[in-house]
Amino acid sequence: GNDRYFQLTLPPDATEKLTLKLQNANAEAKKIKITPHTAYTNVMGVVEYGQDAEQADPTLQHSLDELIEQPEIIELGGNETKTVTLDLKMPKEAFEGFLAGGLRIEEVKEDTTGETSDEEGVAIQNEFAYIIGVVVSNNQEAVQPDLDLLDVFADQLNYRNVISANLQNFTPTFVNRLAVEATVQRVGEEDILYRANQEQMQMAPNSNFNFPISLEGDRFRSGDYVLKMTARSGEEEWEWERKFTIDADEARALNQADVTIDTSINWWMIGSIMLLVLLLGIILYLFFHKRKKEQSNKSNEKE
């Protein structure tokens, strides 16, 4: 590999040593943790090499993080440089395409703050994190990328209403320069309610992500909708049309959680209604009081 990533072509069941040179440029001693990860595609359409997906795609046959040895915490003295090797063990069976992931290198400190690891008293510090990509294959034969639209549903991103279209790359290759156009309409209507366009995205091999279509601060409304989506990568193009339903309970819950929608009590409206009720009460009182008075006068005249 080079300074930024390892790209290796290895036969099945082979073992390769990944060599890293770690340098501590400070006088203070440091402890370093190296963690292998399997690449996935994040919600922005960017390949993440230094974290794990919340849930691996079901088409992923081999997780790279399970093939790379995770070393013990490494101690670096002040101004010390140390070479570290990690064993990469290829799957016994041959596979097509690529396995992708990365090595996350970060400092750890023995304190009670930060993200606590499995080792008691050790916390990961986010002062720095250096990611080195790892891409391995059995051969250099190209694999044709292919995509599928798995699901469409009402969702939220950063506490804001979106419609998520779950896009899956079920092939063991990268999908490069991915462009997606999407529109949402009510079933049977021509007006486009929401749209999203995004270019220059990339998908990791055997991964999926939720492509977000923002409601731009709008409320979810229950009903039947249709998503129309086109995706392009190089000469490849995919088109989907998918109906989906948003029910009233789901819409209400998401609207209450959306930070851009004011779900607080509208005191001005409540005050206006109370004033209207009060005025109506006064009018009715005056009407019946006048009527009663007229009836009383008529009764006196008869006497």
Secondary structure by P-SEA (a helix, b strand, c coil): ccccbbbbbbcccbbbbbbbbbbbcccccbbbbbbbbbbbbcccccccccccccccccccccccccccccccbbbbcccbbbbbbbbbbccccccccbbbbbbbbbcccccccccccccccbbbbccbbbbbbbbbbcccbbbbbbbbbccccccccccbbbbbbbccccccccccbbbbbbbbbccccccccccccccccccccccccccccccccbbbbbccbbbbbbbbcccbbbbbbbbbbbcaaaaaaaaaaccccccccaaaaaaaaaaaaaaaaaaaaaaaaaaaaaaaaaaaaac
